[in-house]
Amino acid sequence: MMLIPAMRAALFYLGYIVSTIVWGSLSLAIAWTMPPKARFVFVIGAWTHFVLWWLSVTCGIRTHVSGREHLPDEPCILLVKHQSTWDTLFAQTLLRPQTTLIKRELLWIPFFGWAFLLLRPIAINRHARIDAFRQLMKVGANRLGAGFSISLFPEGTRMPWGKQGRFQPGGAALASSTGTPVLVVAHDGGRYWPAHQFIKNPGTIEVRISPPIDANGKTSQVINELAEDWLRREMSELERRADGSAGLALDVQIDH
């Protein structure tokens, strides 16, 4: 029973790895000549769209997005629910151009990390919290001023499906200090691409984007509270829907 899903996952990873090597090499050869905004589209935009398309072809994982109309034309800060590698890819497709807050170790990955370095992400040492916070505030304000949006994972690490962690202060503090609107992204991607699991589960990932939270005149604590409350409500609803779908599938199996 597990042979076909395993073969599908293997085929996905084959395309994933080959595309990373090919596109990473091409980016290193060409992208450094491009202006920063065009560089983002070339290096990350094209590659992530291909990987997500290949994921749908090989593993049957598709995406439905609600709230795309909330994405502004001006720079904003995206607070994205982090459950697996899937959301790190998908977040890059929502806004262009954008800068991502990442752990610096990702830049050491051959081809991917080398190409990603061309985009000048905010690469932090997660073990040096104070320095990482200062770096986010300084570099983040610079990127926003240059017309880039910023995406980050406010819980700081992957959270298993059905779990929610407390938001770290960095994203909200940056929004408060710069007056940049904040949008929160909820999704159930962890159901279909579970973290640290080889086999993927076919289905449609539900993504929900919040209306912008106006950061002007709000403290970082208030911004985080508003963002956390919205995410908690949306994730609770997604989890209830998942439980209902599982119950319906079980009833169908019993009836047959």
C-alpha positions in Angstrom: 0.0 0.0 0.0 2.9 2.4 0.8 4.8 1.6 -2.4 3.0 4.0 -4.7 3.2 7.0 -2.3 6.9 6.3 -1.7 7.5 6.2 -5.5 5.7 9.5 -5.9 7.7 11.1 -3.2 10.9 9.7 -4.6 10.0 11.1 -8.0 9.2 14.5 -6.4 12.5 14.7 -4.6 14.4 13.7 -7.8 12.9 16.7 -9.6 13.4 18.9 -6.5 17.1 18.1 -6.2 17.8 18.3 -9.9 16.0 21.6 -10.3 17.8 23.0 -7.3 21.2 22.1 -8.7 20.4 23.3 -12.2 18.6 26.5 -11.2 21.1 27.3 -8.4 24.0 27.0 -10.8 22.3 29.1 -13.4 21.5 31.7 -10.8 25.1 31.9 -9.6 26.2 32.4 -13.2 23.6 35.0 -14.2 21.6 36.5 -11.4 24.4 38.5 -9.8 24.2 40.8 -12.9 20.5 41.6 -12.3 19.0 44.4 -10.1 17.8 43.2 -6.7 14.1 43.0 -7.6 14.5 41.2 -10.9 17.0 38.9 -9.1 14.4 37.8 -6.7 12.0 36.9 -9.5 14.7 35.0 -11.3 16.3 33.1 -8.5 13.4 32.3 -6.2 10.2 33.1 -8.1 10.7 30.8 -11.0 12.2 28.0 -8.9 9.5 27.9 -6.2 6.7 27.9 -8.8 8.3 25.0 -10.6 8.8 23.0 -7.3 5.2 23.6 -6.2 4.0 22.6 -9.7 6.1 19.5 -9.6 4.7 18.7 -6.2 1.2 18.8 -7.5 2.1 16.6 -10.5 4.0 13.9 -8.5 2.3 13.9 -5.1 -1.2 15.4 -5.9 -0.8 18.3 -3.5 -2.5 21.5 -4.6 -3.3 24.8 -3.0 -6.4 26.9 -2.5 -5.8 30.5 -1.2 -8.4 32.7 0.5 -7.6 36.4 1.2 -5.2 37.0 -1.6 -6.9 40.3 -2.2 -5.6 41.4 1.2 -2.0 41.4 -0.1 -1.0 45.1 -0.5 1.0 46.7 -3.3 3.3 48.4 -0.8 5.8 46.5 1.4 4.4 44.5 4.3 5.4 42.0 6.9 4.1 38.4 6.4 3.8 36.3 9.6 3.6 32.7 8.2 2.6 29.6 10.1 5.5 27.2 9.9 4.9 23.5 9.8 7.2 22.0 7.1 9.3 22.8 4.1 6.1 23.4 2.1 5.4 26.8 3.7 8.9 28.0 3.2 8.4 27.5 -0.5 4.9 28.8 -0.8 5.5 32.0 1.2 8.0 33.1 -1.6 5.1 33.1 -4.1 2.8 35.5 -2.3 4.7 38.7 -2.7 7.5 39.9 -5.0 10.0 41.1 -4.2 10.5 40.0 -0.6 13.3 39.3 1.9 13.1 36.3 4.2 14.3 36.0 7.8 16.2 32.7 7.9 18.7 30.8 10.0 22.1 31.4 8.6 22.8 27.6 8.3 20.5 27.5 5.3 23.1 29.5 3.3 25.6 26.7 3.7 23.4 24.3 1.7 25.1 23.7 -1.7 23.4 25.3 -4.7 20.2 26.4 -2.8 22.0 28.3 -0.1 24.6 29.8 -2.5 21.9 31.1 -4.8 19.7 32.3 -1.9 22.7 34.3 -0.7 22.4 36.5 -3.8 19.1 37.7 -2.5 20.6 39.1 0.7 18.2 37.5 3.1 18.2 38.4 6.8 20.3 35.4 7.9 20.5 35.2 11.7 22.3 33.2 14.4 19.3 31.8 16.3 21.5 31.1 19.3 22.4 34.8 19.7 18.9 36.2 20.3 19.8 39.8 21.1 22.1 40.1 18.1 19.5 38.4 15.9 16.8 40.9 17.1 19.1 43.9 16.4 19.9 42.5 13.0 16.3 42.1 12.1 15.4 45.6 13.2 18.3 47.2 11.3 18.4 45.2 8.1 14.6 44.7 8.1 14.0 48.5 8.1 16.5 48.9 5.3 14.8 46.3 3.2 11.3 47.7 3.8 12.6 51.1 2.8 14.0 49.7 -0.4 10.6 48.3 -1.4 10.9 44.7 -0.2 8.3 42.9 1.9 9.6 40.7 4.7 8.4 37.1 5.5 9.2 35.3 8.7 7.9 32.6 10.9 6.7 34.2 14.1 6.7 31.0 16.2 10.4 30.7 15.5 10.4 27.1 14.5 8.3 24.4 12.9 5.2 23.5 14.9 3.5 20.1 14.4 0.0 20.1 12.8 -2.5 21.0 15.5 0.0 22.9 17.7 0.6 26.6 18.0 3.5 28.3 19.7 3.8 31.8 21.1 4.9 34.5 18.7 8.4 35.9 19.0 8.6 39.7 19.3 10.8 40.4 16.2 8.3 40.7 13.4 5.8 42.8 15.5 8.6 45.0 16.8 9.8 45.7 13.3 6.2 46.5 12.2 5.7 48.8 15.2 8.9 50.7 14.6 8.4 51.2 10.9 4.6 51.5 10.7 4.5 48.6 8.3 1.2 46.6 7.9 1.2 43.0 9.1 -0.5 40.1 7.4 -0.8 36.6 8.9 -0.9 33.4 6.9 -2.6 30.3 8.2 -2.6 27.0 6.4 -2.9 23.2 6.9 0.1 22.3 4.9 1.4 20.1 7.7 -1.3 17.6 7.0 -0.1 17.0 3.5 3.7 17.6 3.8 4.5 16.6 7.4 7.8 17.8 8.7 10.6 15.3 8.5 8.5 12.7 6.6 9.4 11.4 3.2 6.0 10.4 2.0 3.5 13.2 1.1 -0.3 13.0 1.4 -2.3 14.1 -1.6 -5.0 16.7 -1.2 -5.6 20.5 -1.3 -3.8 22.7 1.2 -6.1 25.5 2.5 -4.3 28.8 2.9 -5.9 31.8 4.5 -4.4 35.3 4.5 -5.6 37.8 7.1 -6.6 41.4 6.4 -3.8 43.8 7.1 -3.1 44.8 10.7 -2.4 48.5 10.8 0.8 48.8 12.9 0.7 52.6 13.2 0.4 53.6 16.9 0.4 50.0 18.1 3.0 48.4 20.4 4.6 45.2 19.3 2.7 43.4 22.1 -0.7 44.6 20.7 0.3 43.6 17.2 1.4 40.2 18.3 -1.8 39.7 20.3 -4.0 40.6 17.3 -1.9 38.3 15.0 -1.9 35.4 17.4 -5.6 35.6 18.0 -6.4 35.6 14.3 -4.1 32.7 13.6 -5.5 30.7 16.5 -9.1 31.2 15.3 -8.2 30.2 11.7 -6.1 27.2 12.7 -8.8 26.0 15.0 -11.3 26.1 12.1 -8.9 24.3 9.8 -8.4 21.6 12.4 -12.2 21.2 12.9 -12.6 20.8 9.2 -9.8 18.3 9.0 -11.4 16.3 11.9 -14.8 16.4 10.0 -13.2 15.2 6.8 -11.5 12.3 8.6 -14.8 11.3 10.2 -16.6 11.5 6.9 -13.9 9.3 5.3 -14.2 6.8 8.1 -18.0 6.6 7.7 -17.6 6.0 4.0 -15.1 3.2 4.6 -17.5 1.6 7.2 -20.5 1.9 4.9 -18.6 0.0 2.2 
